[in-house]
């Protein structure tokens, strides 16, 4: 069943820089109706732009509240065998890392990632029958290069590969076993120390790379016969680097000057004469040199992500441009694939960030229309048994008149929807009986073939076949009764 990507917005309070600049607050959050309104600072008469999401959280919100509302159900799904992804998106310095990593004091602002650790291991400890195996990996995408934050050579480039069953994966990525929350936290801290960060005008400690911390969870449970059933799931916790317009001002000897003016005059001079001069960076601070290159790569990958979202939402394009960046390839299953996905769009309330805030809101508004198809990741033989059981349940509901049935001539026989009853003719019911018999025989043959391929035990095969036969006998008797004595179960 298709499921939309969940999207929430979170607006942080004004920071010191914005207060010193006497910025105006242009973002209004109404958490009760999950709505975010944005006012245009330069035009008081302009209509307010409003957006509605799965959740909207203002400056007084806590990460504890956000996790309880929308993070908890997603991580709970991971413990049941579904893949999950939570990613934070937004402008540089708007609170992405704060939401994902959090702080320890106050405890209500602990991040989504440590809360997910607690959740997963609490579930493991509470389980009596199931056995779990947990591994973690941590990578960053820096300047379109994939690095293993847990590897011996952090700056070594890793390659993306594609497997017909596993999908896209990173070759040589470290997979570290974890037995408890403390080990997960230690691994995350180790990787965090290895991340690429740098100062920009918007954020003194800005993440200059995208990072993905993944928890790989395998669950093994025995049934009453001693047969093992295995489910494998993955939780991706993604902290995207922030976008930042390069037209923001830079500081030169304490003067605030426009970057677009200075870049032409100083860039080549800086590049050729001052590239290795540390004292120059003291006077000239902003998105220049290495920061400019980083920002360009970041914006290109975020643009590729936006193109993927647009293509998925548009529905007209047969080609989805996942291959345009490393980020979109790694998130391919999270956008339009087999994953439950949550996007946390982070905002600044300040008027001088109006354009970036509007861009983030539009980005998030498109993302909420993406449809994923999450399913439990289980052993093939378990998936086959589940498929058969679902088909049997569907047939039962059809014959009880609980869901519509389409006959071979195209006639749709519906369950009771109005007081006007229309009883199908005996000929129609005889036809439906024949269809059920043929479907049963086909399913029986399919079950024999597929179970033999899976090399299941003879005893288990006989049990499943007897269940299907009993179901057939009961439901066929129901149809026979309807032919002999019309009842009130069917309406058209």
HELIX and SHEET records of a PDB file:
HELIX    1   1 UNK A   16  UNK A   20  1                                   5    
HELIX    2   2 UNK A   63  UNK A   66  1                                   4    
HELIX    3   3 UNK A   67  UNK A   71  3                                   5    
HELIX    4   4 UNK A   72  UNK A   80  1                                   9    
HELIX    5   5 UNK A   96  UNK A  100  1                                   5    
HELIX    6   6 UNK A  107  UNK A  109  5                                   3    
HELIX    7   7 UNK A  112  UNK A  126  1                                  15    
HELIX    8   8 UNK A  181  UNK A  193  1                                  13    
HELIX    9   9 UNK A  259  UNK A  273  1                                  15    
HELIX   10  10 UNK A  278  UNK A  283  1                                   6    
HELIX   11  11 UNK A  290  UNK A  314  1                                  25    
HELIX   12  12 UNK A  322  UNK A  324  5                                   3    
HELIX   13  13 UNK A  326  UNK A  330  1                                   5    
HELIX   14  14 UNK A  332  UNK A  334  5                                   3    
HELIX   15  15 UNK A  351  UNK A  353  5                                   3    
HELIX   16  16 UNK A  354  UNK A  367  1                                  14    
HELIX   17  17 UNK A  380  UNK A  399  1                                  20    
HELIX   18  18 UNK A  426  UNK A  454  1                                  29    
HELIX   19  19 UNK A  458  UNK A  484  1                                  27    
SHEET    1   A 2 UNK A   3  UNK A   4  0                                        
SHEET    2   A 2 UNK A 371  UNK A 372 -1                                        
SHEET    1   B 8 UNK A  55  UNK A  57  0                                        
SHEET    2   B 8 UNK A   6  UNK A  11  1                                        
SHEET    3   B 8 UNK A 340  UNK A 347  1                                        
SHEET    4   B 8 UNK A  84  UNK A  90  1                                        
SHEET    5   B 8 UNK A 228  UNK A 239  1                                        
SHEET    6   B 8 UNK A 210  UNK A 222 -1                                        
SHEET    7   B 8 UNK A 131  UNK A 142 -1                                        
SHEET    8   B 8 UNK A 145  UNK A 148 -1                                        
SHEET    1   C 8 UNK A  55  UNK A  57  0                                        
SHEET    2   C 8 UNK A   6  UNK A  11  1                                        
SHEET    3   C 8 UNK A 340  UNK A 347  1                                        
SHEET    4   C 8 UNK A  84  UNK A  90  1                                        
SHEET    5   C 8 UNK A 228  UNK A 239  1                                        
SHEET    6   C 8 UNK A 210  UNK A 222 -1                                        
SHEET    7   C 8 UNK A 131  UNK A 142 -1                                        
SHEET    8   C 8 UNK A 176  UNK A 177 -1                                        
SHEET    1   D 3 UNK A  27  UNK A  30  0                                        
SHEET    2   D 3 UNK A  35  UNK A  38 -1                                        
SHEET    3   D 3 UNK A  49  UNK A  52 -1                                        
SHEET    1   E 2 UNK A 160  UNK A 163  0                                        
SHEET    2   E 2 UNK A 167  UNK A 170 -1                                        
SHEET    1   F 2 UNK A 197  UNK A 198  0                                        
SHEET    2   F 2 UNK A 206  UNK A 207 -1                                        
SHEET    1   G 3 UNK A 255  UNK A 257  0                                        
SHEET    2   G 3 UNK A 250  UNK A 252 -1                                        
SHEET    3   G 3 UNK A 284  UNK A 285 -1                                        
SHEET    1   H 2 UNK A 405  UNK A 406  0                                        
SHEET    2   H 2 UNK A 412  UNK A 413 -1                                        
END                                                                             
